Amino acid sequence: MTIATLDDLDRRILNILQTDASHTNAELAALVHVSAPTCLRRVKQLTDSGVIERQVAIVAPDKVGSRLSAIVEITLDVQAAERMEEFENLAAREAAVLQCYRVSPGPDFVLVVQVADMPAYHALAHRLFTSYANVRNVKAYFSTHRSKFDTRVDV
């Protein structure tokens, strides 16, 4: 994996898009002080190179009925590569799993989960942890208050 070489213009574009990707190309060009064709070309290069993975809308979970956030630590019984991939694939198929990380040391995985309520969490836990024979330990932390949430990467 190569690290992209970013100049000042790329960084300005990325900082604005990370704050609000709904700007038109003309608006974005004016904000970064370049012509619209130059701006469009740079955004395309950043996208084609994989620096910009995708552009999405960030939804307020509580406004759509997903009020329970959990950070879940998972330790597998067997850590062979194929068993790790098997669990990753299972977690990736679950819509409620927003993020899945392999971590070290400590548990094998940390999941960020967003569900409607505790019964929905229990159903998810049954599908992912109870029914899956290779899960040895589950430790869940339930959010009582979100003091910061951001998707920005410092560029």
N, C-alpha and C positions, 0 to 999 in steps of 0.2 A: 504494500500500500504506500503510495507516494503522497507526500504532503504538498498541497498546492502552494505555489508562490503567489502571494496576493500583494498588489500595490495599494496605494492610498485610495484610489478610486474604487477598487474592489471592496475594500474595507468600509468605505462610506456607503456603498450600495448595500452590502450585507447588513450593516448596522441599521439602516432604515428598513429594509425588508424584514428583519427579525422583529422590529417593533410593529410594523404594519405592512403586510404584503399586499394590501388591497389597492395600493396606489397604481394609477395607470402608468404606462411607460413615460408619457410626457410629464406627469407629476414627479415621478422618480427622477427623471433627467434634470428637471428644474431644481429639485432638492439637492442633487449632488453636483450641480453646475456643469453639466455636459450636454451635448446635443442628444436628441431622442434616438437617432440611429446608433450613436456610440453607446448609449445606455443599454439599448436593446441587445446589441452585440455582446456587451459585457455580461449581462444577465444570462444570455444564452450560453456563453462560455462557462460561466459559473455553474450552470445547470448541467451542461454536457460533461463537465469534468467531475461532477458528483459533489461539488462543494455545496450547492443547493440541492438537497435531496428531494424535497417536495414543498409545496405551499399548501397550507391547511388553515381551516378555521378552528380556533380554540373555543370549545364549548364550556360553559359554566356547568359543572356536574350537577350542582343542586337545582339548577333551573330545569333540568331534564329528568329529575328523579333519581340520580345517582348520588346519594348523600353519604355513603360510607366509603372512606378511603382506608386502605390497609397496606402496610409494608410487611411482606411475608418472607421469612427465611426458610429455605428448604434444604435439608440434608438428605442425600440419597444413600441407600444401603450399599449399592455398588457404583463406583465412580468410573467405570470403564467408559471410554470415549463414546461408544455406541449407545450406552445407557444414558449418558449425559445428553447426547443429541436427541434421543427418544423423548426425554423429559422436556427439553427446549421446544421440540416440535409440538408436543401436547400443550404446553403453555402458550405457544404462539397462536394456536387455533382458538383459544378462549378470548372472546371480545373483552371480557372484564379485566384481563391482564394487559395493562397499558405498557409496562416495561418489564423486561426479564434480563437479569444480569447473571453471568457466571462470576463468582467471586472467590477470593482466596486471601487469607486463610479464613477459617470459620465454616459457615454453611457453604453448600455448593452453589446455591442460587439465592438471589434476592428478587422478589417480584413486587411491583407496584400495581395494586389492584383497586378498581373503582366499581362498586356495586350499589344497588338501591338501598339495601338494608341488611341486617344480620341474617335473616333467612336466605337471602340471595348469596351471602358469603358462605353460609353452610352448604348450600347446593354446589357452589363452585369448589369448596374444599372437598366435598365428596367426590366430585368428578376428577379433580386434579390430584388430590393427596390420598384419599381413602381407597379409591378404586385402583389407583396406580400402585402396584405391588412394590416398586423399588423406592418409595419414599419412606425414610426411616424417622425423620423428625421434622415437625412444622412448628414455627414460632411466629405468631402474628402480632403486629402492633397496629392498633386502630387509632386513626387520627381523631383528636378532639378539637383541633383548631389548625387551620392552615395559615401560617404566618407569612409564607412566601411561596410563590409558584412562578417559575419563569422558564422559557424555552430558549432564551438567548445563549449563544456561545460567544465568549469574548474573542473578537477578531482584531 
